[in-house]
Amino acid sequence: TFHTKKMSNPAVLSPVMRYGQAFVEAMNACFELFEAHLLTIHAPFLKLLKELQAVTRQLQTICAHAKRSKNASLSKYAPNLKRSLESLLFCVKQMLLEHSKQ
């Protein structure tokens, strides 16, 4: 939130949202690989999830800022980015639920 307020220039946030969505989609595509190796690399995977959580929180904050500022160049990226973030969240939840049963 502090960084979003300080760097609220659309010229900065627009590429962050565009490439943030590409990053989230790439992470979502990698979860099959992560799931296959979750039991063998448990500690590094949990560290990765904690870092990923910080990134997704910041991207959610930027999406909220885009909606609040009503800037057209930012608002066009927000729906797709939020959808990608939601998909990633459900993927992580499902994977953790499946592995907690084992």
C-alpha positions in Angstrom: 0.0 0.0 0.0 2.8 2.5 0.8 4.5 1.7 -2.5 1.3 2.0 -4.4 0.6 5.4 -2.9 4.2 6.5 -3.5 4.4 5.1 -7.1 0.8 5.8 -8.3 2.0 7.0 -11.7 0.0 5.1 -14.4 3.1 4.9 -16.5 4.7 2.7 -13.7 1.6 0.7 -12.6 0.3 -0.2 -16.0 3.4 -2.4 -16.9 3.3 -3.7 -13.4 -0.2 -4.9 -13.9 0.4 -6.3 -17.4 3.6 -8.2 -16.4 2.2 -9.1 -13.0 -0.6 -10.9 -14.8 1.9 -12.8 -17.0 3.9 -13.7 -13.8 0.7 -15.0 -12.0 -0.3 -17.0 -15.0 3.2 -18.5 -15.3 3.1 -19.5 -11.6 -0.3 -21.0 -12.1 1.0 -23.1 -15.0 3.9 -24.3 -12.8 1.8 -25.7 -10.0 1.5 -29.1 -11.6 5.3 -29.4 -11.3 5.2 -28.0 -7.7 2.5 -30.5 -6.8 4.6 -33.4 -8.1 7.5 -32.4 -5.9 5.7 -30.9 -2.9 6.5 -33.8 -0.5 10.3 -33.8 -1.4 10.9 -30.1 -1.3 8.4 -29.1 1.4 10.4 -26.3 3.2 11.5 -24.4 0.0 8.0 -24.7 -1.4 6.5 -23.1 1.7 9.0 -20.3 1.5 8.0 -19.8 -2.1 4.4 -19.6 -1.2 5.1 -17.0 1.5 6.9 -14.8 -1.1 4.2 -15.4 -3.6 1.6 -14.3 -1.1 3.3 -11.0 -0.7 3.4 -10.5 -4.4 -0.3 -11.3 -4.8 -1.2 -9.0 -2.0 0.6 -6.1 -3.7 -1.0 -6.9 -7.0 -4.5 -6.9 -5.3 -3.7 -3.5 -3.8 -2.7 -2.2 -7.2 -6.0 -3.5 -8.7 -7.9 -1.8 -5.9 -6.0 1.4 -6.6 -6.8 1.2 -10.3 -10.5 0.9 -9.5 -10.4 3.7 -7.0 -8.5 6.1 -9.3 -10.8 5.3 -12.3 -7.8 5.6 -14.6 -8.6 4.0 -17.9 -5.1 2.8 -18.6 -5.0 0.9 -15.3 -8.6 -0.2 -15.2 -8.3 -2.2 -18.4 -5.8 -4.6 -16.8 -7.5 -5.0 -13.5 -10.3 -7.5 -14.3 -8.0 -10.0 -16.0 -5.3 -9.6 -13.3 -7.9 -10.2 -10.6 -9.2 -13.3 -12.4 -5.7 -14.7 -12.7 -5.0 -14.0 -9.0 -8.2 -15.7 -8.0 -7.4 -18.7 -10.2 -3.9 -18.9 -8.6 -5.5 -18.8 -5.1 -7.9 -21.6 -5.8 -5.1 -23.7 -7.3 -2.9 -23.2 -4.2 -5.8 -24.0 -1.9 -6.7 -27.2 -3.8 -3.2 -28.4 -3.8 -2.7 -27.8 -0.1 -6.0 -29.5 0.7 -5.1 -32.5 -1.3 -1.7 -32.9 0.3 -2.9 -32.3 3.8 -5.1 -35.4 3.4 -2.0 -37.6 2.6 
